[in-house]
Amino acid sequence: MTYALVLAVGLVAGVVSGIVGTGATVILLPVLVFAFGPREAVPIMTVVALMSNFAKITAWWRDIDWRACTAYALGGIPAAALGARTLLMLPERTVDLALGLFFLAMIPGRHWLAARNIVLGYGGMALAGAVIGFLTGIVVSTGPLSVPAFAAHGLVKGAFIATEAAGSLALYISKAITFQHFGALPMDILIKGLISGSSVMAGTYIARMVVERLSTRVFQRLLDIVMAVAGLVLLSSAFR
């Protein structure tokens, strides 16, 4: 029953992520915390994120902006490794609390960034990669931040989804290698991640059929709802 719940939620998370460019980890993480605990949920979610981003890349391969992806990855890869190492030194309750507060804070934060119409060149993408990479290492998912960063580079729809996924994939690979180096990604965690990620990948491929029809207004509302629900669930877990 535990895996059935994870797979069902993972399919929904994959569809949402494939449509709005983020959300898979935000939706699935509270379920993984409930099923396996926060200490296991974080490395499991890293494997899921790798699979989710790989699915987006293969679905929109021809639309990737490789220059923007490279600039973002150059700043993000070392920062993600540093963030992951920082995470492994934190107590479980602190992890839950940080995740919950982060998601709730990103609701007004994302609107604040979008309202200022900030345009990022390649230097800005590298700086954004460094900041977001470190946060990715700590809080699992920074889609609410990477979404406006890649949008500010002028990317839309398929190009936006694929390029953000390619840049994020580089960060999550760095994070996974760090977890493996410090013994936080043993075989049982890897298997749980592969099982969980399989449904997310399926949902991502399904999402391509509807992504062109999604309005900006629906996207904004959906992203806010996803972050609010996940943040509240994780905060309740931290204070149990």
JOSUL-V529070 format. One record per residue. N is the residue number from 0. RES is the residue in three letters. PHI is phi in whole degrees, -180 to 180 (none if undefined). PSI is psi as a letter, one per 30 degrees, with the letter a starting at -180 (* if undefined). OMEGA is omega in radians with two decimals (* if undefined). Layout:
{{N/RES/PHI/PSI/OMEGA} {N/RES/PHI/PSI/OMEGA}}
This chain:
{{0/MET/none/e/3.14} {1/THR/-62/e/-3.13} {2/TYR/-70/e/3.08} {3/ALA/-62/e/3.10} {4/LEU/-65/e/-3.13} {5/VAL/-62/e/-3.12} {6/LEU/-68/e/3.14} {7/ALA/-65/e/3.12} {8/VAL/-67/e/3.12} {9/GLY/-62/e/3.11} {10/LEU/-64/e/3.10} {11/VAL/-63/e/-3.14} {12/ALA/-62/e/3.12} {13/GLY/-65/e/3.11} {14/VAL/-64/e/-3.14} {15/VAL/-61/e/-3.12} {16/SER/-64/e/3.13} {17/GLY/-68/f/-3.13} {18/ILE/-90/e/-3.02} {19/VAL/-100/f/3.11} {20/GLY/91/f/3.11} {21/THR/-157/l/3.05} {22/GLY/121/f/-3.09} {23/ALA/-61/e/-3.12} {24/THR/-69/e/-3.13} {25/VAL/-64/e/-3.12} {26/ILE/-75/e/-3.00} {27/LEU/-81/f/-3.05} {28/LEU/-56/e/3.13} {29/PRO/-59/e/3.11} {30/VAL/-68/e/3.11} {31/LEU/-67/e/3.08} {32/VAL/-63/e/3.11} {33/PHE/-64/e/-3.04} {34/ALA/-79/e/-2.98} {35/PHE/-124/f/-3.09} {36/GLY/90/l/-3.05} {37/PRO/-65/e/-3.11} {38/ARG/-67/e/3.08} {39/GLU/-83/e/-3.05} {40/ALA/-62/e/-3.08} {41/VAL/-65/e/3.09} {42/PRO/-67/e/3.06} {43/ILE/-61/e/-3.13} {44/MET/-66/f/3.07} {45/THR/-64/e/3.09} {46/VAL/-64/e/3.12} {47/VAL/-61/e/-3.14} {48/ALA/-63/e/3.08} {49/LEU/-59/e/-3.11} {50/MET/-69/e/3.14} {51/SER/-63/e/-3.14} {52/ASN/-69/e/3.08} {53/PHE/-62/e/3.12} {54/ALA/-63/e/3.12} {55/LYS/-64/e/-3.13} {56/ILE/-62/e/-3.12} {57/THR/-69/f/3.13} {58/ALA/-74/f/-3.07} {59/TRP/-128/h/-2.97} {60/TRP/-52/e/-3.03} {61/ARG/-72/f/-3.07} {62/ASP/-99/g/-3.06} {63/ILE/-70/k/3.00} {64/ASP/-92/j/-3.00} {65/TRP/-70/f/3.11} {66/ARG/-67/e/3.11} {67/ALA/-64/e/3.12} {68/CYS/-62/e/-3.12} {69/THR/-65/e/3.13} {70/ALA/-60/e/-3.14} {71/TYR/-63/e/-3.10} {72/ALA/-68/e/-3.13} {73/LEU/-60/e/3.09} {74/GLY/-82/e/-3.00} {75/GLY/-84/e/-3.04} {76/ILE/-61/e/3.13} {77/PRO/-66/e/-3.14} {78/ALA/-67/e/3.11} {79/ALA/-65/e/3.10} {80/ALA/-63/e/3.12} {81/LEU/-65/e/3.12} {82/GLY/-65/e/3.13} {83/ALA/-64/e/3.11} {84/ARG/-65/e/3.10} {85/THR/-63/e/-3.13} {86/LEU/-59/e/-3.07} {87/LEU/-66/f/3.14} {88/MET/-96/f/-3.09} {89/LEU/-94/k/3.06} {90/PRO/-70/l/-3.04} {91/GLU/-59/e/-3.10} {92/ARG/-64/e/3.10} {93/THR/-64/e/3.11} {94/VAL/-62/e/3.11} {95/ASP/-58/e/-3.09} {96/LEU/-63/e/-3.13} {97/ALA/-64/e/3.13} {98/LEU/-62/e/-3.11} {99/GLY/-62/e/-3.14} {100/LEU/-65/e/-3.13} {101/PHE/-63/e/-3.11} {102/PHE/-63/e/3.14} {103/LEU/-67/e/-3.14} {104/ALA/-68/f/-3.10} {105/MET/-75/f/3.09} {106/ILE/-66/e/3.05} {107/PRO/-72/e/-3.11} {108/GLY/-63/e/3.14} {109/ARG/-66/e/3.12} {110/HIS/-67/e/3.11} {111/TRP/-62/e/3.12} {112/LEU/-67/e/-3.09} {113/ALA/-66/e/-3.07} {114/ALA/-68/f/-3.08} {115/ARG/-94/f/3.05} {116/ASN/49/h/-3.12} {117/ILE/-71/k/3.12} {118/VAL/-104/k/-3.11} {119/LEU/-110/k/2.98} {120/GLY/-86/a/-3.11} {121/TYR/-68/e/3.07} {122/GLY/-64/e/3.09} {123/GLY/-65/e/3.10} {124/MET/-67/e/3.11} {125/ALA/-65/e/3.11} {126/LEU/-66/e/3.09} {127/ALA/-61/e/3.11} {128/GLY/-61/e/-3.14} {129/ALA/-66/e/-3.12} {130/VAL/-67/e/-3.11} {131/ILE/-68/e/3.11} {132/GLY/-61/e/3.12} {133/PHE/-63/e/3.12} {134/LEU/-66/e/3.09} {135/THR/-61/e/3.11} {136/GLY/-63/f/-3.08} {137/ILE/-95/e/-2.94} {138/VAL/-107/g/3.03} {139/VAL/77/e/-3.06} {140/SER/-130/k/3.06} {141/THR/-124/g/3.08} {142/GLY/-52/e/3.11} {143/PRO/-59/f/3.06} {144/LEU/-92/e/-3.10} {145/SER/-68/e/3.11} {146/VAL/-58/e/3.11} {147/PRO/-67/f/3.12} {148/ALA/-65/e/-3.13} {149/PHE/-74/e/3.07} {150/ALA/-65/e/3.13} {151/ALA/-69/f/3.06} {152/HIS/-84/f/3.09} {153/GLY/97/g/-3.11} {154/LEU/-90/k/3.13} {155/VAL/-138/l/3.03} {156/LYS/47/b/-3.03} {157/GLY/-59/e/3.13} {158/ALA/-64/e/3.11} {159/PHE/-65/e/-3.09} {160/ILE/-61/e/-3.07} {161/ALA/-71/e/-3.11} {162/THR/-69/e/3.07} {163/GLU/-61/e/3.14} {164/ALA/-67/e/-3.14} {165/ALA/-66/e/3.09} {166/GLY/-65/e/3.13} {167/SER/-66/e/3.13} {168/LEU/-59/e/3.12} {169/ALA/-61/e/3.13} {170/LEU/-66/e/-3.11} {171/TYR/-71/e/3.04} {172/ILE/-63/e/3.09} {173/SER/-60/e/3.13} {174/LYS/-66/e/-3.14} {175/ALA/-63/e/3.12} {176/ILE/-63/e/3.10} {177/THR/-64/e/3.09} {178/PHE/-59/e/-3.13} {179/GLN/-64/e/-3.11} {180/HIS/-63/e/-3.11} {181/PHE/-97/g/3.03} {182/GLY/75/g/-3.11} {183/ALA/-97/g/3.14} {184/LEU/-133/i/3.12} {185/PRO/-71/l/-3.02} {186/MET/-61/e/-3.12} {187/ASP/-66/e/3.08} {188/ILE/-67/e/3.13} {189/LEU/-62/e/3.13} {190/ILE/-64/e/3.10} {191/LYS/-61/e/3.12} {192/GLY/-67/e/3.13} {193/LEU/-66/e/3.11} {194/ILE/-65/e/-3.13} {195/SER/-64/e/-3.09} {196/GLY/-71/f/-3.11} {197/SER/-62/e/3.14} {198/SER/-73/e/3.10} {199/VAL/-64/e/3.10} {200/MET/-62/e/3.13} {201/ALA/-60/e/3.12} {202/GLY/-64/e/3.13} {203/THR/-64/e/3.12} {204/TYR/-68/e/3.09} {205/ILE/-63/e/-3.04} {206/ALA/-64/f/-3.09} {207/ARG/-60/f/-3.10} {208/MET/-68/f/-3.08} {209/VAL/-119/f/-2.99} {210/VAL/-63/e/-3.11} {211/GLU/-69/f/-3.08} {212/ARG/-93/f/-3.05} {213/LEU/-78/k/3.10} {214/SER/-82/l/3.12} {215/THR/-62/e/-3.12} {216/ARG/-64/e/3.11} {217/VAL/-64/e/3.10} {218/PHE/-57/e/-3.11} {219/GLN/-62/e/-3.12} {220/ARG/-66/e/-3.12} {221/LEU/-62/e/-3.13} {222/LEU/-65/e/3.12} {223/ASP/-64/e/3.14} {224/ILE/-63/e/-3.14} {225/VAL/-59/e/-3.11} {226/MET/-68/e/-3.12} {227/ALA/-65/e/-3.13} {228/VAL/-63/e/-3.12} {229/ALA/-63/e/3.14} {230/GLY/-63/e/3.14} {231/LEU/-66/e/3.13} {232/VAL/-63/e/-3.12} {233/LEU/-70/e/3.07} {234/LEU/-65/e/3.11} {235/SER/-64/e/3.09} {236/SER/-67/e/-3.11} {237/ALA/-68/e/-3.07} {238/PHE/-100/g/3.09} {239/ARG/-69/*/*}}
